[in-house]
Amino acid sequence: MTKIQAYAAAEAGGKLEPFTYELPELDSEQVNIKVHYCGMCHSDLSMLNNDWGLTQYPFVPGHEVVGEVIAIGDEVKNIAVGDRVGLGWFSASCMHCDQCMGGQHNLCAAAEQTIVGRHGGFADHVRCHWSWATPMPKDIDMAKAGPLLCGGITVFNPIILSGVKPTDKVGVIGIGGLGHMALKFLHHWGCEVIAFSSNPNKKEQILGMGASRVINSRDPEELGSIAGSLNFILNTTNVTLDWDSYLTTLAPQGKFHTVGAVLEPMAIPAFSLIGGEKSVGGSPLGSPALTRTMLEFCVRHNIYPTVEEFPLEKVNEAIAHLEEGKARFRIVLKV
């Protein structure tokens, strides 16, 4: 048995308190990871508050882990003790369904989620199947890499899925924890990037991250000035917006893609799609292979999330900072 020191909430919306639990003997295909850093994602807050009805208490958040492998099962492949690895939203998949066999492990219907029905990475150790322990590139900055394992791959995957080209003119809705990483990726992809933001105080910082222009998403005139011009829009917000106003900014055959977990049904007028052969889609995180590709792309272009670091012991202060909308732009806990 392995004893884990963690921080857990006993009830929905509760404070995180020191929590000790034991893991059973290591399965033959599992690895134990000593956590060095763990990012804090808005999904951690949603799970903490049981917004999605999935949470079991006591609940240990944390699914943006980077650290060191300290133990491996007898049948683990391509991972050795001492390797630096990352772990994101998924911690296992069945390895035999059509999706897994086709390399799309992230679409496995039986996939295990790191903080759903199990304890996550706000702890000194975490466990996963070897296939989801992503090897970290040699030169990566471990202190900033955690958010790439969830937020980063969440916004990188749509760029691949939608076939975004370096010559495209694209838009990003919401320049927060997810959106600022999407902006950096698309800028280094070679695109002209329009940022949609309702916060004028962020404008200079957004331009500094590579945006060609910042559009006030609450100003119909500014939205109208780019009507019919964007090849791709990525929505990273989780609130209901006037979706039709964004669809009108798409060029013919343009694609609108959401990764924001909008809880209400999205009102998409059919004729806004039909006339210009436009399409609407969404996606979860990417596969283990695509995650490795993304990390290599980040090292090649020195792309990292903009982070604020807190010690794990101040996790409740970090949560309050995120809940108050003060994070610029991702929080990382140092263990």
PyMOL commands that set and color helices and strands:
alter all, ss='L'
color gray80, all
select helices_A, chain A and resi 42-48+98-101+105-107+130-132+142-149+151-161+179-189+200-208+220-224+243-247+270-274+288-301+312-323
alter helices_A, ss='H'
color red, helices_A
select strands_A, chain A and resi 2-8+17-23+30-40+65-72+84-87+90-92+112-113+125-129+134-135+169-173+192-197+213-216+230-235+250-258+279-282+307-311+330-334
alter strands_A, ss='S'
color yellow, strands_A
deselect
rebuild
show_as cartoon
